[in-house]
Amino acid sequence: MKKSKISMFSKGLLLIASVLLLSSIFFPLWRIELEAPQYPEGLVLQLHADKLAGDVDIINGLNHYIGMKTLHAENFFEFSVLKYIFIGFAVLGLIITFIGRKKTLYTFFISFIVFGILAACDFYRWNYEYGHDLNPNAAIKVPGMAYQPPLLGYKQLLNFGAYSIPDIGGFMLIGAGLLLFIAVLKESKILNRFRKANISAALLVCLSMTLFSCNSNEPKPIKLNSDTCDFCKMTISNGKFASELITKKGRCYKFDDVSCMIKYVKSNSDLVDAKLYVTNYSNETQFIPVEKGFYLFGGTISAPMGGKVAAFDTDKNAIGLQTKLGAEKASWQTILDTY
């Protein structure tokens, strides 16, 4: 009889998985991000268990021009049942936690996986229908062009880049699935083949991958001779003068010259709250928030697009190169006013 019971460890995993399943209904499950030059902050469509959110009205306006159907939650049967499916899974998880039988755990896990596969198929069908069923009288028509968003990942649609990725609620569901998978491995004795240290390391790797897959508001490393400047479209070749802009939504824009970043911000009024970073002239892999930098201007400083700005992490480092560069010290506000 005891052999058919699940361990306290697995019960704990089941309990956490049930909480994640229940919590997911309060957060967006999936997001489709649209990136285009005319929308520096990008557009986002968020899919909740029972509604659509994000820039729905703007996206519907764009859909109208290219002949796609407009998006309304009441047109999707899934939004009327999905929340209750998650609640049902959460309740079942709690019941199985108290029943504590291995067969019910295995059945629960298989049911959850089958549901995930069916949900992915339904999402693909939804994307396909909306991307191919176009109004022939649309204002913008491109022969042979379909606008099906990717199921997962990136796809170019005209001048828009579309990213389809899990959102907070989606990562909760993924986390619940991983916990159930670990419980199944534990109860089926497969985990006994590995040392506890190896198990811990594997769990840490999974957790790290989940955390790093989320949007970050930190600067991204610049790939020299590969990344392009988002203002002048030139390849970034000198890291000493590079800079980055991170929007409130976590979108990163890269520039080969501080002057390019400033001009880009001034040409897009909705970026006034974005975070701006400059690279350290003495250490081009280090990014410095613009308000914390120390600057030299003019002299022999020659950035790729004619800029005359060099940024440093300390006043001492700036003074150390001031004579050599024949430049003057300047504040960030002075540099902003110059460009």
N, C-alpha and C positions, 0 to 999 in steps of 0.2 A: 504493500500500500504506500509506504514511504517513497518508493522509487517513482511513483506516479505523481508525486508532489513536486512543485517547483521550490527552489531555494528562496531564502529571504532576500538575497542579492537580486534575483530575477524579479521578485515582487516589487522591490524598490525601483527597478528599471521600468516595470509596468506602470507603477504609480506615476513616475515622472513623465512617461510617454503619454499617459492619459491626461495629465495636466497640460502638456504641450498641445495635444489635440484639441482640448477644450479652449485653450487660450488663443489658438490660431484664428478663431472666428472673429476676434476683436482687432485683427491686423490684416493688412493687405497680403494676399497669398502670392501674387505674381505682379510683375511690372513690365511694361513694354516702353522703352525709352526711345524717343525720336530725336535725332541730332541733325541740325542743318544750320548753315551760316546765318540765316535770318532769325534763328532762335538760339542765341548764345547759351541760355540756361537750359535749353532742351525742353522737350515736351514729354510728359509722363502719363501713361494710362495704367492705373492700378486696379487690379481685380481682387475684390474682397469675396468672401463666401456668399454675400447677399447683395452686393452692389458694385457699381463702377465708381472710381474716384480719380482724382488728378485733373489733368487738362482736357477733360472730356469735351467741353464745348468747342475749344479751339481745334481739336482733332476732328470733331464732327464737321466743322467748317471746311477743313482741308479735304476730308472724305467726300464732301459734296462736290467739290471742284473736279476730282478725279473719278467720280462715278461710284464710289463705294457707299454702302449703306451707312447711315448714321447709327451710332451705338446708344442703345437704351436698355437699362437693366430689365425692364419688363418684357423685352423680346427674347430673353434667355430663360428657358425653363430651369437651367442649372441653379440660378440664383435663388429659386424658391425652395430648393431641397438641399443644397450643399451644406448649409449651416447645420441642418438637422442630421445629416449623415455624419458630420464631425462630432456632434454631440452624442450620437449613437455609438460611434467608435469609442469615445471617451468613457461613456457609461459601461460599455462592454469591457473595456480595459480594467475599470475599477472592479467590476463583478469578477473577472478572471483573477484579479489580484487576491480577492478573498477566497474564491474557490480553490485556486492554487494548483490546478491540474495541468500537466504538461500538454496533453492532447488539446485542451482548450487554448493554450498559448500558441501551439503550432497552427491551429485552425485560424486563430485571430491574426497571426502574422501573415499567413497565406491570403486571407481575405483582404488585409490592408494592401498587400502588394498587388493583388488583382484590381482593387479599387484604383490604385495609383496608375496602373497600365491603362485602364478604361478611361480615367480622367485625362491622361496624356493623349489618348486617341481622340477623345471628344474635343480637346483643345486644338488639336491639329485640324480636325474637321471644321471647327469654327473659324480658324485662321484661313483655311483653304476657301471656304465659301465666301467669306468677306473679301478675300483678295482676288477672287476670280469672277464673282457675280457682280459685274459692273454695269452701270447705266450707260447705254450706247449714246445717249444725248448729253453726256458730261461735257463740261467746258474744256477740260484737258483730256485729250485722248492720245495714247501712245500705242500704235498697232503692235499686238502681241505682248503687251506689257501686263503683268499681273502684280498685285500689291500684297501678296501673302506674307505676313510677318513670320519670322523664324519661330519654330517651336522652342528652341533654346539656342542662345548665342546671337551672332551678328549677321545682318543681311543689308545690302544696299538697295534702297527703293527710290529711284530717281535721285534727287539731290538730298534725300534723307538717309541717315544711317539708323537702322532699327536694331535695338538690343532687347532680347527677351530673356529675362532672368527671374529667379525666385525673389520674393520680397520677404519681409520679416515673418509673416505667417507661413510662407512656403518653407523657410528654413526651420521653422518649428516642426512642420510636418516631416521634413527630412530628418531632423533630430529624433523625432518620435520613431520613425522607421529604423534608424540606426540603433536606438536603444532596444527596440523589439528584436532586431537581428542579433544583437549581442546576447540578449536573454535566450534566444533560440539556440545559439552556439553553446552557451553555458549549459543549458539543460540537456542538450544532445551530446554533451561530453567532448565536443570538438575542441573547446578551449583548454581542456586538460592536457592537450599535446604541446601546449606552449607554456613557457615560463611566465610567471606573473609579471616580471619586468618587461617582457616583450609585449604582453597585453597592455600594460600601462603606457608603453611607448606608442603602441598603435592607437590607443584612445587619444593620446595627446596630439598625434599627427592629425587624426580626424577632426579634433576640436580646432586645431590651428588652421586647417584648410577651410573649415566653416567660417571662422572669424575673418580670415583674409579674403574670403570670397565676397564679403560685404563691402559696400561702398566705403571708401576712405576719404577723409578730408585733408590728408597729408600730401605733400608734393610727391610726384612720381619721378623715378630716375630717368634722365634724358639719354636717349640712345643717339650718340653723335653720328653724323653722316647717315642717319636713318630717319629720325623724327623730323617733321617739318614745322616751321613757324606758322601758327594759326592766323597771323596777320599778313605777313608778306609772302607766305607759302614757299619760302626758301628753306633748303635743308639746313638744319642746325649743325654747325661744324666746329664751333668754338664754345666750350662749356663755361669759360670764364665770364661770358656776358649774358648767359641764358637766364630766363625767368619763367615763372609759371603763375597761372591764375586758377584758383579753385573756387567754383561757384558754391552757393548754399546747398545745392543738390549733390555736391561731390564731384562734379564734372571738371576735368583737368584740361587746361589749355596751355600749350607750350610756345615759347617765343625765343628767337635767337638774339634778341636785343631788348634791353629795358625800354627803349623808345617805342618798340613795336607793341609791347604790353600796354604802355600808357595810352598809345593811340587807339588800341583795341578797346580799352575800357572807356575812353572818352567817346567812342563811336557807338557804344552800347550802354544806354542810360540805366538798364536794368541790372548792371553788374557793379553798381556802386558799393554793394555789401560783400563783394567777393573778397577772398583772401589772396593777397599778392605776395609772391616770394621772388627773391633774387638769389643767384648763386654767388658764393664767396669767390672773389677774384683770386685769392690765395689757395683756395681749395674748391675746385669746381663741382665736387660731389656734394658739397654742403649747401643746403638751402636756408636762407635767412628771411624771416618775415620783414617786409619792407620798412615797417615802423621801428624795427630793432637794428637796422643796418647802419653802417657808417659809409659815407660816399665821398668819392673823389670825382671831379668833373673837369673835362677839358684836357689841355696839354697834349701828350702823345697818345692818350687813350683813344683807341679806334675800334669800336664794336662793328660787327658785320654790316649793319644797315646805317652806318654813319653816326651811331650814338657815341656819346662821350662820357659814359658813366661806368665806373668800376665800384662794386660794392664789397664791403668787408664786414667781418663779424665783430671786430673790436676797433676802437679808435686808435689803439696802438699800432695795429697792423696797417691801418689806412695811412697814418703819419709816416710809418716806416717806408712806404713806397711813394709818398707824395712828391719828394724831390726828384726821384728817378723818373716819374711819369710827368713831371712838370705840371701837375694838376692842382686844382683848388678844392678845399673841403666844401661840401654842399649838404644841405638838408634834403630830406625826401620831398618836402613841400616845394623847395626850389626846383628840383628835378621835374616834379609834376607840372609846375608852371612853365618850364622850359619847353616841354613837348605838348 
